[in-house]
Amino acid sequence: MRLSAPSFIVFLISVVLFIFAVLPLAGVAVPSVGIATIWILVASYVVLAAGVLFKGI
């Protein structure tokens, strides 16, 4: 299996999800987050992994 670098958009989405998940851990209240931050962190990793594993995403 050949891995490829994720596109800039996929990388940016992953970083935004990561920052959005880490904000409550830093003490910034984000009232729109209705799920646990761990699931947002997992989603960030899944998006980045999909960008690496599948070419063209």
mmCIF entry with sequence, helices, sheets and N, C-alpha, C, O atoms, coordinates in Angstrom:
data_MODEL
# 
_entry.id   MODEL 
# 
_entity.id                         1 
_entity.type                       polymer 
_entity.pdbx_number_of_molecules   1 
# 
_entity_poly.entity_id                      1 
_entity_poly.type                           'polypeptide(L)' 
_entity_poly.nstd_linkage                   no 
_entity_poly.nstd_monomer                   no 
_entity_poly.pdbx_seq_one_letter_code       MRLSAPSFIVFLISVVLFIFAVLPLAGVAVPSVGIATIWILVASYVVLAAGVLFKGI 
_entity_poly.pdbx_seq_one_letter_code_can   MRLSAPSFIVFLISVVLFIFAVLPLAGVAVPSVGIATIWILVASYVVLAAGVLFKGI 
_entity_poly.pdbx_strand_id                 A 
# 
loop_
_entity_poly_seq.entity_id 
_entity_poly_seq.num 
_entity_poly_seq.mon_id 
_entity_poly_seq.hetero 
1 1  MET n 
1 2  ARG n 
1 3  LEU n 
1 4  SER n 
1 5  ALA n 
1 6  PRO n 
1 7  SER n 
1 8  PHE n 
1 9  ILE n 
1 10 VAL n 
1 11 PHE n 
1 12 LEU n 
1 13 ILE n 
1 14 SER n 
1 15 VAL n 
1 16 VAL n 
1 17 LEU n 
1 18 PHE n 
1 19 ILE n 
1 20 PHE n 
1 21 ALA n 
1 22 VAL n 
1 23 LEU n 
1 24 PRO n 
1 25 LEU n 
1 26 ALA n 
1 27 GLY n 
1 28 VAL n 
1 29 ALA n 
1 30 VAL n 
1 31 PRO n 
1 32 SER n 
1 33 VAL n 
1 34 GLY n 
1 35 ILE n 
1 36 ALA n 
1 37 THR n 
1 38 ILE n 
1 39 TRP n 
1 40 ILE n 
1 41 LEU n 
1 42 VAL n 
1 43 ALA n 
1 44 SER n 
1 45 TYR n 
1 46 VAL n 
1 47 VAL n 
1 48 LEU n 
1 49 ALA n 
1 50 ALA n 
1 51 GLY n 
1 52 VAL n 
1 53 LEU n 
1 54 PHE n 
1 55 LYS n 
1 56 GLY n 
1 57 ILE n 
# 
_struct_asym.id          A 
_struct_asym.entity_id   1 
# 
loop_
_struct_conf.conf_type_id 
_struct_conf.id 
_struct_conf.pdbx_PDB_helix_id 
_struct_conf.beg_label_comp_id 
_struct_conf.beg_label_asym_id 
_struct_conf.beg_label_seq_id 
_struct_conf.pdbx_beg_PDB_ins_code 
_struct_conf.end_label_comp_id 
_struct_conf.end_label_asym_id 
_struct_conf.end_label_seq_id 
_struct_conf.pdbx_end_PDB_ins_code 
_struct_conf.beg_auth_comp_id 
_struct_conf.beg_auth_asym_id 
_struct_conf.beg_auth_seq_id 
_struct_conf.end_auth_comp_id 
_struct_conf.end_auth_asym_id 
_struct_conf.end_auth_seq_id 
_struct_conf.pdbx_PDB_helix_class 
_struct_conf.details 
_struct_conf.pdbx_PDB_helix_length 
HELX_P HELX_P1 AA1 PHE A 8  ? VAL A 22 ? PHE A 8  VAL A 22 1 ? 15 
HELX_P HELX_P2 AA2 PRO A 24 ? ALA A 26 ? PRO A 24 ALA A 26 5 ? 3  
HELX_P HELX_P3 AA3 THR A 37 ? LEU A 53 ? THR A 37 LEU A 53 1 ? 17 
# 
_struct_conf_type.id          HELX_P 
_struct_conf_type.criteria    ? 
_struct_conf_type.reference   ? 
# 
loop_
_atom_site.group_PDB 
_atom_site.id 
_atom_site.type_symbol 
_atom_site.label_atom_id 
_atom_site.label_alt_id 
_atom_site.label_comp_id 
_atom_site.label_asym_id 
_atom_site.label_entity_id 
_atom_site.label_seq_id 
_atom_site.pdbx_PDB_ins_code 
_atom_site.Cartn_x 
_atom_site.Cartn_y 
_atom_site.Cartn_z 
_atom_site.occupancy 
_atom_site.B_iso_or_equiv 
_atom_site.pdbx_formal_charge 
_atom_site.auth_seq_id 
_atom_site.auth_comp_id 
_atom_site.auth_asym_id 
_atom_site.auth_atom_id 
_atom_site.pdbx_PDB_model_num 
ATOM 1   N N  . MET A 1 1  ? 0.854   -1.165 0.000  1.00 0.00 ? 1  MET A N  1 
ATOM 2   C CA . MET A 1 1  ? 0.000   0.000  0.000  1.00 0.00 ? 1  MET A CA 1 
ATOM 3   C C  . MET A 1 1  ? 0.902   1.231  0.000  1.00 0.00 ? 1  MET A C  1 
ATOM 4   O O  . MET A 1 1  ? 1.787   1.376  0.844  1.00 0.00 ? 1  MET A O  1 
ATOM 5   N N  . ARG A 1 2  ? 0.660   2.100  -0.953 1.00 0.00 ? 2  ARG A N  1 
ATOM 6   C CA . ARG A 1 2  ? 1.424   3.337  -1.051 1.00 0.00 ? 2  ARG A CA 1 
ATOM 7   C C  . ARG A 1 2  ? 0.661   4.458  -0.371 1.00 0.00 ? 2  ARG A C  1 
ATOM 8   O O  . ARG A 1 2  ? -0.524  4.666  -0.631 1.00 0.00 ? 2  ARG A O  1 
ATOM 9   N N  . LEU A 1 3  ? 1.337   5.163  0.485  1.00 0.00 ? 3  LEU A N  1 
ATOM 10  C CA . LEU A 1 3  ? 0.733   6.286  1.180  1.00 0.00 ? 3  LEU A CA 1 
ATOM 11  C C  . LEU A 1 3  ? 1.044   7.572  0.426  1.00 0.00 ? 3  LEU A C  1 
ATOM 12  O O  . LEU A 1 3  ? 2.088   7.701  -0.214 1.00 0.00 ? 3  LEU A O  1 
ATOM 13  N N  . SER A 1 4  ? 0.125   8.512  0.513  1.00 0.00 ? 4  SER A N  1 
ATOM 14  C CA . SER A 1 4  ? 0.335   9.804  -0.142 1.00 0.00 ? 4  SER A CA 1 
ATOM 15  C C  . SER A 1 4  ? 0.076   10.918 0.859  1.00 0.00 ? 4  SER A C  1 
ATOM 16  O O  . SER A 1 4  ? -0.611  10.731 1.864  1.00 0.00 ? 4  SER A O  1 
ATOM 17  N N  . ALA A 1 5  ? 0.630   12.056 0.565  1.00 0.00 ? 5  ALA A N  1 
ATOM 18  C CA . ALA A 1 5  ? 0.396   13.205 1.438  1.00 0.00 ? 5  ALA A CA 1 
ATOM 19  C C  . ALA A 1 5  ? -1.046  13.664 1.281  1.00 0.00 ? 5  ALA A C  1 
ATOM 20  O O  . ALA A 1 5  ? -1.573  13.666 0.169  1.00 0.00 ? 5  ALA A O  1 
ATOM 21  N N  . PRO A 1 6  ? -1.692  14.053 2.376  1.00 0.00 ? 6  PRO A N  1 
ATOM 22  C CA . PRO A 1 6  ? -3.072  14.540 2.262  1.00 0.00 ? 6  PRO A CA 1 
ATOM 23  C C  . PRO A 1 6  ? -3.095  15.888 1.554  1.00 0.00 ? 6  PRO A C  1 
ATOM 24  O O  . PRO A 1 6  ? -2.111  16.628 1.569  1.00 0.00 ? 6  PRO A O  1 
ATOM 25  N N  . SER A 1 7  ? -4.211  16.189 0.943  1.00 0.00 ? 7  SER A N  1 
ATOM 26  C CA . SER A 1 7  ? -4.339  17.495 0.302  1.00 0.00 ? 7  SER A CA 1 
ATOM 27  C C  . SER A 1 7  ? -4.372  18.576 1.379  1.00 0.00 ? 7  SER A C  1 
ATOM 28  O O  . SER A 1 7  ? -4.591  18.291 2.557  1.00 0.00 ? 7  SER A O  1 
ATOM 29  N N  . PHE A 1 8  ? -4.156  19.795 0.964  1.00 0.00 ? 8  PHE A N  1 
ATOM 30  C CA . PHE A 1 8  ? -4.126  20.900 1.920  1.00 0.00 ? 8  PHE A CA 1 
ATOM 31  C C  . PHE A 1 8  ? -5.477  21.074 2.594  1.00 0.00 ? 8  PHE A C  1 
ATOM 32  O O  . PHE A 1 8  ? -5.533  21.399 3.780  1.00 0.00 ? 8  PHE A O  1 
ATOM 33  N N  . ILE A 1 9  ? -6.562  20.867 1.864  1.00 0.00 ? 9  ILE A N  1 
ATOM 34  C CA . ILE A 1 9  ? -7.913  21.017 2.421  1.00 0.00 ? 9  ILE A CA 1 
ATOM 35  C C  . ILE A 1 9  ? -8.165  19.970 3.503  1.00 0.00 ? 9  ILE A C  1 
ATOM 36  O O  . ILE A 1 9  ? -8.707  20.294 4.560  1.00 0.00 ? 9  ILE A O  1 
ATOM 37  N N  . VAL A 1 10 ? -7.782  18.731 3.255  1.00 0.00 ? 10 VAL A N  1 
ATOM 38  C CA . VAL A 1 10 ? -7.972  17.664 4.246  1.00 0.00 ? 10 VAL A CA 1 
ATOM 39  C C  . VAL A 1 10 ? -7.139  17.949 5.492  1.00 0.00 ? 10 VAL A C  1 
ATOM 40  O O  . VAL A 1 10 ? -7.607  17.773 6.616  1.00 0.00 ? 10 VAL A O  1 
ATOM 41  N N  . PHE A 1 11 ? -5.908  18.388 5.282  1.00 0.00 ? 11 PHE A N  1 
ATOM 42  C CA . PHE A 1 11 ? -5.053  18.733 6.416  1.00 0.00 ? 11 PHE A CA 1 
ATOM 43  C C  . PHE A 1 11 ? -5.652  19.887 7.213  1.00 0.00 ? 11 PHE A C  1 
ATOM 44  O O  . PHE A 1 11 ? -5.633  19.860 8.444  1.00 0.00 ? 11 PHE A O  1 
ATOM 45  N N  . LEU A 1 12 ? -6.175  20.887 6.539  1.00 0.00 ? 12 LEU A N  1 
ATOM 46  C CA . LEU A 1 12 ? -6.769  22.039 7.206  1.00 0.00 ? 12 LEU A CA 1 
ATOM 47  C C  . LEU A 1 12 ? -8.017  21.644 7.992  1.00 0.00 ? 12 LEU A C  1 
ATOM 48  O O  . LEU A 1 12 ? -8.215  22.129 9.106  1.00 0.00 ? 12 LEU A O  1 
ATOM 49  N N  . ILE A 1 13 ? -8.857  20.779 7.440  1.00 0.00 ? 13 ILE A N  1 
ATOM 50  C CA . ILE A 1 13 ? -10.047 20.296 8.149  1.00 0.00 ? 13 ILE A CA 1 
ATOM 51  C C  . ILE A 1 13 ? -9.632  19.546 9.410  1.00 0.00 ? 13 ILE A C  1 
ATOM 52  O O  . ILE A 1 13 ? -10.240 19.716 10.466 1.00 0.00 ? 13 ILE A O  1 
ATOM 53  N N  . SER A 1 14 ? -8.603  18.723 9.297  1.00 0.00 ? 14 SER A N  1 
ATOM 54  C CA . SER A 1 14 ? -8.128  17.970 10.445 1.00 0.00 ? 14 SER A CA 1 
ATOM 55  C C  . SER A 1 14 ? -7.599  18.898 11.537 1.00 0.00 ? 14 SER A C  1 
ATOM 56  O O  . SER A 1 14 ? -7.864  18.677 12.718 1.00 0.00 ? 14 SER A O  1 
ATOM 57  N N  . VAL A 1 15 ? -6.862  19.922 11.156 1.00 0.00 ? 15 VAL A N  1 
ATOM 58  C CA . VAL A 1 15 ? -6.321  20.866 12.138 1.00 0.00 ? 15 VAL A CA 1 
ATOM 59  C C  . VAL A 1 15 ? -7.441  21.651 12.808 1.00 0.00 ? 15 VAL A C  1 
ATOM 60  O O  . VAL A 1 15 ? -7.395  21.879 14.017 1.00 0.00 ? 15 VAL A O  1 
ATOM 61  N N  . VAL A 1 16 ? -8.441  22.066 12.045 1.00 0.00 ? 16 VAL A N  1 
ATOM 62  C CA . VAL A 1 16 ? -9.569  22.812 12.618 1.00 0.00 ? 16 VAL A CA 1 
ATOM 63  C C  . VAL A 1 16 ? -10.332 21.941 13.609 1.00 0.00 ? 16 VAL A C  1 
ATOM 64  O O  . VAL A 1 16 ? -10.704 22.415 14.682 1.00 0.00 ? 16 VAL A O  1 
ATOM 65  N N  . LEU A 1 17 ? -10.570 20.681 13.271 1.00 0.00 ? 17 LEU A N  1 
ATOM 66  C CA . LEU A 1 17 ? -11.228 19.769 14.202 1.00 0.00 ? 17 LEU A CA 1 
ATOM 67  C C  . LEU A 1 17 ? -10.406 19.573 15.469 1.00 0.00 ? 17 LEU A C  1 
ATOM 68  O O  . LEU A 1 17 ? -10.953 19.526 16.571 1.00 0.00 ? 17 LEU A O  1 
ATOM 69  N N  . PHE A 1 18 ? -9.096  19.460 15.308 1.00 0.00 ? 18 PHE A N  1 
ATOM 70  C CA . PHE A 1 18 ? -8.220  19.288 16.465 1.00 0.00 ? 18 PHE A CA 1 
ATOM 71  C C  . PHE A 1 18 ? -8.283  20.515 17.378 1.00 0.00 ? 18 PHE A C  1 
ATOM 72  O O  . PHE A 1 18 ? -8.416  20.378 18.595 1.00 0.00 ? 18 PHE A O  1 
ATOM 73  N N  . ILE A 1 19 ? -8.190  21.691 16.803 1.00 0.00 ? 19 ILE A N  1 
ATOM 74  C CA . ILE A 1 19 ? -8.243  22.921 17.605 1.00 0.00 ? 19 ILE A CA 1 
ATOM 75  C C  . ILE A 1 19 ? -9.600  23.046 18.285 1.00 0.00 ? 19 ILE A C  1 
ATOM 76  O O  . ILE A 1 19 ? -9.681  23.438 19.449 1.00 0.00 ? 19 ILE A O  1 
ATOM 77  N N  . PHE A 1 20 ? -10.660 22.715 17.566 1.00 0.00 ? 20 PHE A N  1 
ATOM 78  C CA . PHE A 1 20 ? -12.007 22.776 18.129 1.00 0.00 ? 20 PHE A CA 1 
ATOM 79  C C  . PHE A 1 20 ? -12.156 21.815 19.310 1.00 0.00 ? 20 PHE A C  1 
ATOM 80  O O  . PHE A 1 20 ? -12.883 22.107 20.259 1.00 0.00 ? 20 PHE A O  1 
ATOM 81  N N  . ALA A 1 21 ? -11.471 20.672 19.255 1.00 0.00 ? 21 ALA A N  1 
ATOM 82  C CA . ALA A 1 21 ? -11.550 19.687 20.338 1.00 0.00 ? 21 ALA A CA 1 
ATOM 83  C C  . ALA A 1 21 ? -10.683 20.073 21.527 1.00 0.00 ? 21 ALA A C  1 
ATOM 84  O O  . ALA A 1 21 ? -11.012 19.730 22.662 1.00 0.00 ? 21 ALA A O  1 
ATOM 85  N N  . VAL A 1 22 ? -9.588  20.775 21.292 1.00 0.00 ? 22 VAL A N  1 
ATOM 86  C CA . VAL A 1 22 ? -8.656  21.111 22.361 1.00 0.00 ? 22 VAL A CA 1 
ATOM 87  C C  . VAL A 1 22 ? -9.090  22.366 23.116 1.00 0.00 ? 22 VAL A C  1 
ATOM 88  O O  . VAL A 1 22 ? -8.668  22.562 24.256 1.00 0.00 ? 22 VAL A O  1 
ATOM 89  N N  . LEU A 1 23 ? -9.907  23.208 22.527 1.00 0.00 ? 23 LEU A N  1 
ATOM 90  C CA . LEU A 1 23 ? -10.342 24.437 23.189 1.00 0.00 ? 23 LEU A CA 1 
ATOM 91  C C  . LEU A 1 23 ? -10.964 24.202 24.566 1.00 0.00 ? 23 LEU A C  1 
ATOM 92  O O  . LEU A 1 23 ? -10.588 24.897 25.510 1.00 0.00 ? 23 LEU A O  1 
ATOM 93  N N  . PRO A 1 24 ? -11.895 23.262 24.730 1.00 0.00 ? 24 PRO A N  1 
ATOM 94  C CA . PRO A 1 24 ? -12.436 23.028 26.077 1.00 0.00 ? 24 PRO A CA 1 
ATOM 95  C C  . PRO A 1 24 ? -11.386 22.529 27.070 1.00 0.00 ? 24 PRO A C  1 
ATOM 96  O O  . PRO A 1 24 ? -11.502 22.787 28.268 1.00 0.00 ? 24 PRO A O  1 
ATOM 97  N N  . LEU A 1 25 ? -10.382 21.830 26.595 1.00 0.00 ? 25 LEU A N  1 
ATOM 98  C CA . LEU A 1 25 ? -9.323  21.368 27.485 1.00 0.00 ? 25 LEU A CA 1 
ATOM 99  C C  . LEU A 1 25 ? -8.446  22.525 27.950 1.00 0.00 ? 25 LEU A C  1 
ATOM 100 O O  . LEU A 1 25 ? -7.819  22.451 29.006 1.00 0.00 ? 25 LEU A O  1 
ATOM 101 N N  . ALA A 1 26 ? -8.406  23.596 27.156 1.00 0.00 ? 26 ALA A N  1 
ATOM 102 C CA . ALA A 1 26 ? -7.618  24.777 27.502 1.00 0.00 ? 26 ALA A CA 1 
ATOM 103 C C  . ALA A 1 26 ? -8.414  25.769 28.341 1.00 0.00 ? 26 ALA A C  1 
ATOM 104 O O  . ALA A 1 26 ? -7.886  26.811 28.728 1.00 0.00 ? 26 ALA A O  1 
ATOM 105 N N  . GLY A 1 27 ? -9.661  25.462 28.623 1.00 0.00 ? 27 GLY A N  1 
ATOM 106 C CA . GLY A 1 27 ? -10.470 26.324 29.460 1.00 0.00 ? 27 GLY A CA 1 
ATOM 107 C C  . GLY A 1 27 ? -11.389 27.264 28.706 1.00 0.00 ? 27 GLY A C  1 
ATOM 108 O O  . GLY A 1 27 ? -12.057 28.095 29.322 1.00 0.00 ? 27 GLY A O  1 
ATOM 109 N N  . VAL A 1 28 ? -11.439 27.151 27.382 1.00 0.00 ? 28 VAL A N  1 
ATOM 110 C CA . VAL A 1 28 ? -12.319 27.987 26.576 1.00 0.00 ? 28 VAL A CA 1 
ATOM 111 C C  . VAL A 1 28 ? -13.648 27.266 26.417 1.00 0.00 ? 28 VAL A C  1 
ATOM 112 O O  . VAL A 1 28 ? -13.697 26.151 25.898 1.00 0.00 ? 28 VAL A O  1 
ATOM 113 N N  . ALA A 1 29 ? -14.715 27.898 26.861 1.00 0.00 ? 29 ALA A N  1 
ATOM 114 C CA . ALA A 1 29 ? -16.041 27.275 26.785 1.00 0.00 ? 29 ALA A CA 1 
ATOM 115 C C  . ALA A 1 29 ? -16.569 27.353 25.351 1.00 0.00 ? 29 ALA A C  1 
ATOM 116 O O  . ALA A 1 29 ? -16.641 28.430 24.759 1.00 0.00 ? 29 ALA A O  1 
ATOM 117 N N  . VAL A 1 30 ? -16.932 26.206 24.811 1.00 0.00 ? 30 VAL A N  1 
ATOM 118 C CA . VAL A 1 30 ? -17.524 26.126 23.483 1.00 0.00 ? 30 VAL A CA 1 
ATOM 119 C C  . VAL A 1 30 ? -18.909 25.511 23.666 1.00 0.00 ? 30 VAL A C  1 
ATOM 120 O O  . VAL A 1 30 ? -19.037 24.288 23.729 1.00 0.00 ? 30 VAL A O  1 
ATOM 121 N N  . PRO A 1 31 ? -19.958 26.354 23.752 1.00 0.00 ? 31 PRO A N  1 
ATOM 122 C CA . PRO A 1 31 ? -21.282 25.822 24.064 1.00 0.00 ? 31 PRO A CA 1 
ATOM 123 C C  . PRO A 1 31 ? -21.897 24.971 22.960 1.00 0.00 ? 31 PRO A C  1 
ATOM 124 O O  . PRO A 1 31 ? -22.811 24.191 23.225 1.00 0.00 ? 31 PRO A O  1 
ATOM 125 N N  . SER A 1 32 ? -21.416 25.106 21.731 1.00 0.00 ? 32 SER A N  1 
ATOM 126 C CA . SER A 1 32 ? -22.022 24.339 20.632 1.00 0.00 ? 32 SER A CA 1 
ATOM 127 C C  . SER A 1 32 ? -21.528 22.898 20.578 1.00 0.00 ? 32 SER A C  1 
ATOM 128 O O  . SER A 1 32 ? -22.054 22.098 19.805 1.00 0.00 ? 32 SER A O  1 
ATOM 129 N N  . VAL A 1 33 ? -20.522 22.553 21.388 1.00 0.00 ? 33 VAL A N  1 
ATOM 130 C CA . VAL A 1 33 ? -20.011 21.177 21.403 1.00 0.00 ? 33 VAL A CA 1 
ATOM 131 C C  . VAL A 1 33 ? -20.920 20.344 22.290 1.00 0.00 ? 33 VAL A C  1 
ATOM 132 O O  . VAL A 1 33 ? -20.933 20.506 23.510 1.00 0.00 ? 33 VAL A O  1 
ATOM 133 N N  . GLY A 1 34 ? -21.686 19.445 21.664 1.00 0.00 ? 34 GLY A N  1 
ATOM 134 C CA . GLY A 1 34 ? -22.605 18.608 22.418 1.00 0.00 ? 34 GLY A CA 1 
ATOM 135 C C  . GLY A 1 34 ? -22.081 17.212 22.659 1.00 0.00 ? 34 GLY A C  1 
ATOM 136 O O  . GLY A 1 34 ? -22.701 16.425 23.374 1.00 0.00 ? 34 GLY A O  1 
ATOM 137 N N  . ILE A 1 35 ? -20.933 16.900 22.061 1.00 0.00 ? 35 ILE A N  1 
ATOM 138 C CA . ILE A 1 35 ? -20.356 15.570 22.240 1.00 0.00 ? 35 ILE A CA 1 
ATOM 139 C C  . ILE A 1 35 ? -19.026 15.707 22.967 1.00 0.00 ? 35 ILE A C  1 
ATOM 140 O O  . ILE A 1 35 ? -18.479 16.804 23.083 1.00 0.00 ? 35 ILE A O  1 
ATOM 141 N N  . ALA A 1 36 ? -18.522 14.602 23.447 1.00 0.00 ? 36 ALA A N  1 
ATOM 142 C CA . ALA A 1 36 ? -17.255 14.612 24.162 1.00 0.00 ? 36 ALA A CA 1 
ATOM 143 C C  . ALA A 1 36 ? -16.120 14.980 23.206 1.00 0.00 ? 36 ALA A C  1 
ATOM 144 O O  . ALA A 1 36 ? -16.138 14.618 22.029 1.00 0.00 ? 36 ALA A O  1 
ATOM 145 N N  . THR A 1 37 ? -15.147 15.695 23.727 1.00 0.00 ? 37 THR A N  1 
ATOM 146 C CA . THR A 1 37 ? -14.050 16.149 22.879 1.00 0.00 ? 37 THR A CA 1 
ATOM 147 C C  . THR A 1 37 ? -13.222 14.989 22.334 1.00 0.00 ? 37 THR A C  1 
ATOM 148 O O  . THR A 1 37 ? -12.571 15.130 21.298 1.00 0.00 ? 37 THR A O  1 
ATOM 149 N N  . ILE A 1 38 ? -13.237 13.859 23.010 1.00 0.00 ? 38 ILE A N  1 
ATOM 150 C CA . ILE A 1 38 ? -12.473 12.721 22.505 1.00 0.00 ? 38 ILE A CA 1 
ATOM 151 C C  . ILE A 1 38 ? -12.981 12.281 21.140 1.00 0.00 ? 38 ILE A C  1 
ATOM 152 O O  . ILE A 1 38 ? -12.190 11.846 20.303 1.00 0.00 ? 38 ILE A O  1 
ATOM 153 N N  . TRP A 1 39 ? -14.276 12.384 20.899 1.00 0.00 ? 39 TRP A N  1 
ATOM 154 C CA . TRP A 1 39 ? -14.823 11.980 19.612 1.00 0.00 ? 39 TRP A CA 1 
ATOM 155 C C  . TRP A 1 39 ? -14.449 12.965 18.509 1.00 0.00 ? 39 TRP A C  1 
ATOM 156 O O  . TRP A 1 39 ? -14.296 12.581 17.349 1.00 0.00 ? 39 TRP A O  1 
ATOM 157 N N  . ILE A 1 40 ? -14.304 14.224 18.876 1.00 0.00 ? 40 ILE A N  1 
ATOM 158 C CA . ILE A 1 40 ? -13.842 15.205 17.886 1.00 0.00 ? 40 ILE A CA 1 
ATOM 159 C C  . ILE A 1 40 ? -12.373 14.951 17.559 1.00 0.00 ? 40 ILE A C  1 
ATOM 160 O O  . ILE A 1 40 ? -11.958 15.084 16.408 1.00 0.00 ? 40 ILE A O  1 
ATOM 161 N N  . LEU A 1 41 ? -11.591 14.588 18.568 1.00 0.00 ? 41 LEU A N  1 
ATOM 162 C CA . LEU A 1 41 ? -10.190 14.235 18.321 1.00 0.00 ? 41 LEU A CA 1 
ATOM 163 C C  . LEU A 1 41 ? -10.079 12.994 17.436 1.00 0.00 ? 41 LEU A C  1 
ATOM 164 O O  . LEU A 1 41 ? -9.240  12.941 16.537 1.00 0.00 ? 41 LEU A O  1 
ATOM 165 N N  . VAL A 1 42 ? -10.919 12.007 17.689 1.00 0.00 ? 42 VAL A N  1 
ATOM 166 C CA . VAL A 1 42 ? -10.925 10.796 16.860 1.00 0.00 ? 42 VAL A CA 1 
ATOM 167 C C  . VAL A 1 42 ? -11.324 11.143 15.422 1.00 0.00 ? 42 VAL A C  1 
ATOM 168 O O  . VAL A 1 42 ? -10.730 10.632 14.472 1.00 0.00 ? 42 VAL A O  1 
ATOM 169 N N  . ALA A 1 43 ? -12.308 11.994 15.264 1.00 0.00 ? 43 ALA A N  1 
ATOM 170 C CA . ALA A 1 43 ? -12.734 12.409 13.922 1.00 0.00 ? 43 ALA A CA 1 
ATOM 171 C C  . ALA A 1 43 ? -11.612 13.135 13.201 1.00 0.00 ? 43 ALA A C  1 
ATOM 172 O O  . ALA A 1 43 ? -11.432 12.955 11.997 1.00 0.00 ? 43 ALA A O  1 
ATOM 173 N N  . SER A 1 44 ? -10.859 13.951 13.919 1.00 0.00 ? 44 SER A N  1 
ATOM 174 C CA . SER A 1 44 ? -9.727  14.658 13.326 1.00 0.00 ? 44 SER A CA 1 
ATOM 175 C C  . SER A 1 44 ? -8.684  13.671 12.811 1.00 0.00 ? 44 SER A C  1 
ATOM 176 O O  . SER A 1 44 ? -8.164  13.824 11.706 1.00 0.00 ? 44 SER A O  1 
ATOM 177 N N  . TYR A 1 45 ? -8.388  12.665 13.615 1.00 0.00 ? 45 TYR A N  1 
ATOM 178 C CA . TYR A 1 45 ? -7.415  11.657 13.207 1.00 0.00 ? 45 TYR A CA 1 
ATOM 179 C C  . TYR A 1 45 ? -7.930  10.833 12.025 1.00 0.00 ? 45 TYR A C  1 
ATOM 180 O O  . TYR A 1 45 ? -7.165  10.515 11.113 1.00 0.00 ? 45 TYR A O  1 
ATOM 181 N N  . VAL A 1 46 ? -9.207  10.490 12.034 1.00 0.00 ? 46 VAL A N  1 
ATOM 182 C CA . VAL A 1 46 ? -9.780  9.695  10.938 1.00 0.00 ? 46 VAL A CA 1 
ATOM 183 C C  . VAL A 1 46 ? -9.736  10.477 9.630  1.00 0.00 ? 46 VAL A C  1 
ATOM 184 O O  . VAL A 1 46 ? -9.421  9.913  8.582  1.00 0.00 ? 46 VAL A O  1 
ATOM 185 N N  . VAL A 1 47 ? -10.047 11.759 9.682  1.00 0.00 ? 47 VAL A N  1 
ATOM 186 C CA . VAL A 1 47 ? -9.998  12.591 8.477  1.00 0.00 ? 47 VAL A CA 1 
ATOM 187 C C  . VAL A 1 47 ? -8.570  12.636 7.932  1.00 0.00 ? 47 VAL A C  1 
ATOM 188 O O  . VAL A 1 47 ? -8.355  12.490 6.729  1.00 0.00 ? 47 VAL A O  1 
ATOM 189 N N  . LEU A 1 48 ? -7.602  12.839 8.820  1.00 0.00 ? 48 LEU A N  1 
ATOM 190 C CA . LEU A 1 48 ? -6.205  12.884 8.372  1.00 0.00 ? 48 LEU A CA 1 
ATOM 191 C C  . LEU A 1 48 ? -5.745  11.533 7.845  1.00 0.00 ? 48 LEU A C  1 
ATOM 192 O O  . LEU A 1 48 ? -5.049  11.476 6.830  1.00 0.00 ? 48 LEU A O  1 
ATOM 193 N N  . ALA A 1 49 ? -6.116  10.447 8.508  1.00 0.00 ? 49 ALA A N  1 
ATOM 194 C CA . ALA A 1 49 ? -5.736  9.116  8.046  1.00 0.00 ? 49 ALA A CA 1 
ATOM 195 C C  . ALA A 1 49 ? -6.365  8.799  6.700  1.00 0.00 ? 49 ALA A C  1 
ATOM 196 O O  . ALA A 1 49 ? -5.716  8.191  5.849  1.00 0.00 ? 49 ALA A O  1 
ATOM 197 N N  . ALA A 1 50 ? -7.611  9.195  6.489  1.00 0.00 ? 50 ALA A N  1 
ATOM 198 C CA . ALA A 1 50 ? -8.255  8.974  5.193  1.00 0.00 ? 50 ALA A CA 1 
ATOM 199 C C  . ALA A 1 50 ? -7.541  9.746  4.097  1.00 0.00 ? 50 ALA A C  1 
ATOM 200 O O  . ALA A 1 50 ? -7.398  9.255  2.977  1.00 0.00 ? 50 ALA A O  1 
ATOM 201 N N  . GLY A 1 51 ? -7.093  10.955 4.416  1.00 0.00 ? 51 GLY A N  1 
ATOM 202 C CA . GLY A 1 51 ? -6.364  11.744 3.436  1.00 0.00 ? 51 GLY A CA 1 
ATOM 203 C C  . GLY A 1 51 ? -5.025  11.118 3.072  1.00 0.00 ? 51 GLY A C  1 
ATOM 204 O O  . GLY A 1 51 ? -4.558  11.277 1.944  1.00 0.00 ? 51 GLY A O  1 
ATOM 205 N N  . VAL A 1 52 ? -4.406  10.414 4.001  1.00 0.00 ? 52 VAL A N  1 
ATOM 206 C CA . VAL A 1 52 ? -3.127  9.763  3.735  1.00 0.00 ? 52 VAL A CA 1 
ATOM 207 C C  . VAL A 1 52 ? -3.328  8.440  2.997  1.00 0.00 ? 52 VAL A C  1 
ATOM 208 O O  . VAL A 1 52 ? -2.561  8.117  2.090  1.00 0.00 ? 52 VAL A O  1 
ATOM 209 N N  . LEU A 1 53 ? -4.344  7.678  3.373  1.00 0.00 ? 53 LEU A N  1 
ATOM 210 C CA . LEU A 1 53 ? -4.538  6.348  2.800  1.00 0.00 ? 53 LEU A CA 1 
ATOM 211 C C  . LEU A 1 53 ? -5.156  6.364  1.408  1.00 0.00 ? 53 LEU A C  1 
ATOM 212 O O  . LEU A 1 53 ? -4.807  5.531  0.571  1.00 0.00 ? 53 LEU A O  1 
ATOM 213 N N  . PHE A 1 54 ? -6.058  7.287  1.150  1.00 0.00 ? 54 PHE A N  1 
ATOM 214 C CA . PHE A 1 54 ? -6.774  7.307  -0.115 1.00 0.00 ? 54 PHE A CA 1 
ATOM 215 C C  . PHE A 1 54 ? -6.306  8.484  -0.958 1.00 0.00 ? 54 PHE A C  1 
ATOM 216 O O  . PHE A 1 54 ? -6.426  9.637  -0.544 1.00 0.00 ? 54 PHE A O  1 
ATOM 217 N N  . LYS A 1 55 ? -5.782  8.198  -2.121 1.00 0.00 ? 55 LYS A N  1 
ATOM 218 C CA . LYS A 1 55 ? -5.305  9.256  -3.005 1.00 0.00 ? 55 LYS A CA 1 
ATOM 219 C C  . LYS A 1 55 ? -6.501  9.952  -3.643 1.00 0.00 ? 55 LYS A C  1 
ATOM 220 O O  . LYS A 1 55 ? -7.463  9.304  -4.055 1.00 0.00 ? 55 LYS A O  1 
ATOM 221 N N  . GLY A 1 56 ? -6.429  11.245 -3.716 1.00 0.00 ? 56 GLY A N  1 
ATOM 222 C CA . GLY A 1 56 ? -7.501  12.022 -4.343 1.00 0.00 ? 56 GLY A CA 1 
ATOM 223 C C  . GLY A 1 56 ? -8.503  12.594 -3.378 1.00 0.00 ? 56 GLY A C  1 
ATOM 224 O O  . GLY A 1 56 ? -9.440  13.275 -3.793 1.00 0.00 ? 56 GLY A O  1 
ATOM 225 N N  . ILE A 1 57 ? -8.328  12.332 -2.089 1.00 0.00 ? 57 ILE A N  1 
ATOM 226 C CA . ILE A 1 57 ? -9.253  12.892 -1.102 1.00 0.00 ? 57 ILE A CA 1 
ATOM 227 C C  . ILE A 1 57 ? -8.681  14.185 -0.612 1.00 0.00 ? 57 ILE A C  1 
ATOM 228 O O  . ILE A 1 57 ? -9.284  14.847 0.232  1.00 0.00 ? 57 ILE A O  1 
# 
